């Protein structure tokens, strides 16, 4: 039997005690034990410990620091098991310590990937304009299993997705304002919405709502791009000049009828 021969306060770490234990082979082991374990196990000088009790105490003494570090990490926000493991490993805790901390945190229901995913999705919905597919990818990056991460879409109703997509689209409209043809502007904005995590259906719905903006924007963009083209090809004249400007604008996605109409007006005004 192992016997506790001495218990003293650990002056370097608040809440910890140094416990000297005389083992059966007459060697002495010193464990740094948190006060929670001291009280829970009723540890005191002269207490005899079985081999099983001693090994359990040694394991908990080794893992309690990792466990407490995990508690501090969780005090800021919920984390996935993968994030917790990475954090504790960066803190240079050993495999045994990390495993102990994670198992205890899971047992105490403080670490749960399913609950983490729900909280993560709801936080993203509340604080960002990210779509469900982007949130799904973020959950995967956090180490959450695919079957759990896939609930992101179910927790994000279509009407809320549309509302968030509208907000995001409003902010991004400036990226095409007076610069792009209607077709090109729509492609740019559709790509941004996809990158933001929205489905084709949601993207089409909100893009269809800004048809008037895209049409008016195209008129302004045509003038802007035409001015650039005419400056670029100013050394040409007559048919060559007109054809080069027309090709330039057509490659930018502007309709031929709009291009021809603009060039006719510009030519007549020049005369």
C-alpha positions in Angstrom: 0.0 0.0 0.0 1.1 3.6 -0.7 0.8 6.0 2.2 0.5 9.8 2.2 3.3 11.1 4.3 3.0 14.9 3.8 0.7 17.5 2.4 1.8 21.1 1.9 0.6 24.2 0.0 2.1 24.7 -3.4 3.4 28.2 -3.1 4.0 28.6 -6.9 0.5 27.6 -8.0 -2.6 28.9 -6.2 -5.2 26.1 -5.5 -2.6 23.3 -5.6 -1.1 21.1 -2.9 2.1 19.1 -2.9 1.5 15.6 -1.7 4.4 13.2 -0.7 3.5 9.5 -1.1 5.6 6.7 0.1 5.3 3.8 -2.3 5.5 0.1 -1.6 9.1 0.0 -2.9 10.0 2.7 -0.3 10.4 5.3 -3.0 8.7 8.6 -2.5 6.6 10.3 -5.1 5.5 13.9 -5.0 2.3 14.9 -6.8 0.9 18.4 -7.3 -2.8 18.0 -6.6 -5.6 20.5 -7.1 -7.7 21.4 -4.0 -10.8 20.0 -5.7 -9.2 16.5 -5.8 -7.8 16.9 -2.2 -11.4 17.6 -0.9 -13.1 15.1 -3.1 -10.9 12.2 -2.2 -10.5 13.2 1.4 -6.7 13.1 1.2 -4.8 13.5 4.4 -1.5 12.5 6.0 -1.4 8.8 6.9 -4.1 7.8 4.3 -3.3 4.5 2.7 -3.9 4.2 -1.0 -4.3 1.1 -3.1 -2.3 0.7 -6.3 -5.5 1.6 -8.3 -6.1 4.7 -6.1 -2.5 5.8 -6.4 -2.4 5.4 -10.2 -5.7 7.3 -10.5 -4.4 10.1 -8.3 -1.2 10.3 -10.4 -3.3 10.5 -13.6 -5.5 13.2 -12.3 -2.6 15.1 -10.9 -1.0 15.0 -14.3 -4.1 16.0 -16.2 -5.7 18.6 -13.9 -3.6 21.4 -15.2 -4.7 20.6 -18.8 -8.3 20.4 -17.5 -8.1 23.8 -15.9 -6.5 25.3 -19.0 -9.4 23.9 -20.9 -11.9 25.5 -18.6 -10.2 28.9 -19.1 -10.3 28.4 -22.8 -14.0 27.6 -22.7 -14.7 30.7 -20.6 -14.5 32.8 -23.7 -16.7 30.8 -25.9 -17.6 27.2 -26.8 -15.1 25.1 -28.7 -15.0 21.9 -30.6 -13.1 18.9 -29.4 -10.6 19.4 -32.2 -10.0 23.1 -31.2 -9.5 22.0 -27.6 -7.0 19.4 -28.5 -5.0 21.8 -30.6 -5.1 24.5 -27.9 -3.9 22.1 -25.2 -1.2 20.7 -27.4 0.0 24.2 -28.2 0.2 24.7 -24.4 2.6 21.8 -24.5 0.5 19.4 -22.5 1.3 15.7 -23.1 -1.0 13.2 -24.8 -2.1 11.7 -21.5 -2.9 15.1 -20.0 -4.8 16.2 -23.0 -6.8 13.0 -23.1 -7.7 13.3 -19.5 -8.8 16.9 -19.9 -10.9 16.3 -22.9 -12.6 13.2 -21.4 -13.4 15.0 -18.2 -14.7 18.0 -20.0 -16.9 15.8 -22.2 -18.1 13.9 -19.1 -19.1 17.2 -17.5 -20.9 18.1 -20.7 -18.7 21.2 -21.2 -17.3 19.9 -24.5 -19.7 18.6 -27.0 -19.4 19.0 -30.8 -23.1 18.8 -31.4 -23.9 21.6 -28.9 -20.8 23.6 -30.2 -22.1 23.3 -33.8 -25.6 24.6 -32.8 -24.1 27.5 -30.9 -21.6 28.3 -33.7 -24.3 28.4 -36.4 -26.6 30.6 -34.3 -23.8 33.0 -33.5 -22.9 33.3 -37.1 -26.5 34.0 -38.1 -26.8 36.6 -35.4 -23.4 38.4 -36.0 -22.6 38.0 -39.7 -23.9 37.8 -43.2 -22.4 34.4 -43.9 -24.5 31.8 -45.7 -25.0 28.2 -44.6 -22.4 26.7 -46.9 -19.7 28.9 -45.6 -20.7 28.2 -42.0 -20.6 24.5 -42.9 -17.0 24.9 -44.2 -16.0 26.7 -41.0 -17.4 23.9 -38.9 -15.4 21.4 -40.9 -12.3 23.5 -40.4 -13.0 23.5 -36.6 -12.8 19.7 -36.8 -16.6 19.0 -36.5 -17.8 15.8 -38.2 -19.6 16.3 -41.5 -22.9 14.8 -40.2 -22.9 17.3 -37.4 -21.7 20.3 -39.6 -24.5 19.6 -42.1 -27.1 20.9 -39.6 -26.0 24.4 -40.5 -28.4 24.6 -43.3 -31.3 23.2 -41.2 -30.7 25.8 -38.5 -30.8 28.7 -41.1 -34.3 29.2 -42.5 -34.6 30.3 -46.1 -36.3 33.6 -45.2 -33.4 34.5 -42.9 -30.9 33.5 -45.6 -32.6 35.8 -48.0 -32.5 38.7 -45.5 -28.8 38.1 -44.8 -28.0 37.7 -48.5 -29.7 41.1 -49.2 -27.6 42.8 -46.6 -24.4 41.3 -48.0 -25.4 42.2 -51.6 -26.1 45.8 -50.6 -22.5 46.1 -49.3 -21.0 44.5 -52.3 -23.0 46.5 -54.9 -20.3 49.2 -54.8 -17.8 46.8 -56.3 -19.7 46.9 -59.7 -21.2 50.3 -59.5 -20.6 52.3 -62.7 -18.0 49.7 -63.8 -19.8 46.6 -65.1 -22.4 45.6 -67.7 -25.5 44.1 -66.4 -24.5 40.5 -67.3 -21.0 40.9 -65.9 -22.2 42.7 -62.7 -24.6 39.9 -62.1 -21.9 37.3 -62.6 -19.6 39.1 -60.2 -22.3 39.5 -57.5 -23.4 35.9 -58.0 -19.8 34.7 -57.4 -19.5 36.8 -54.3 -22.8 35.4 -52.9 -21.6 31.8 -53.7 -18.3 32.5 -51.9 -20.2 33.9 -49.0 -22.0 30.5 -48.7 -25.4 31.0 -50.4 -27.1 28.6 -52.7 -27.9 29.3 -56.4 -31.6 29.6 -55.5 -31.0 32.2 -52.8 -28.5 34.1 -55.0 -30.9 34.2 -57.9 -33.7 35.4 -55.7 -31.8 38.4 -54.3 -30.2 39.3 -57.6 -33.6 39.4 -59.3 -34.6 42.0 -56.7 -32.0 44.4 -57.9 -32.9 44.3 -61.6 -33.5 48.1 -61.8 -30.2 48.8 -60.2 -28.4 46.5 -62.6 -30.1 48.2 -65.6 -29.3 51.7 -64.5 -25.8 50.7 -63.5 -25.2 49.3 -67.0 -26.1 52.7 -68.6 -23.6 54.5 -66.4 -21.0 51.8 -66.8 -21.3 51.9 -70.6 -20.5 55.6 -70.6 -17.6 55.1 -68.2 -16.1 52.2 -70.2 -16.7 53.8 -73.5 -14.8 56.9 -72.4 -11.9 54.6 -71.5 -12.1 52.8 -74.8 -12.2 56.0 -76.9 -9.1 57.3 -75.0 -7.4 53.9 -75.5 -8.0 53.9 -79.3 -7.8 57.6 -80.0 -5.0 57.2 -82.5 -7.5 55.4 -84.8 -10.2 57.0 -86.8 -13.3 56.3 -88.8 -14.5 52.7 -89.1 -11.4 51.3 -87.4 -11.9 53.5 -84.3 -15.6 52.6 -84.1 -15.0 48.9 -84.5 -12.3 48.8 -81.8 -14.4 50.7 -79.3 -17.4 48.4 -80.2 -15.3 45.3 -79.7 -13.9 46.6 -76.4 -17.4 47.2 -75.0 -18.8 44.0 -76.3 -16.1 42.0 -74.6 -17.0 43.8 -71.4 -20.5 42.3 -71.7 -22.5 45.3 -73.0 -25.4 44.5 -75.4 -24.7 45.4 -79.0 -27.9 47.5 -79.3 -26.8 49.6 -76.3 -23.3 50.0 -77.8 -24.6 51.0 -81.2 -27.1 53.5 -79.6 -24.3 55.1 -77.6 -21.9 55.4 -80.5 -24.7 56.9 -82.7 -25.5 59.5 -80.1 -21.8 60.3 -79.6 -21.2 60.6 -83.3 -24.2 62.8 -83.9 -23.2 65.1 -81.0 -19.7 65.3 -82.4 -21.0 66.5 -85.7 
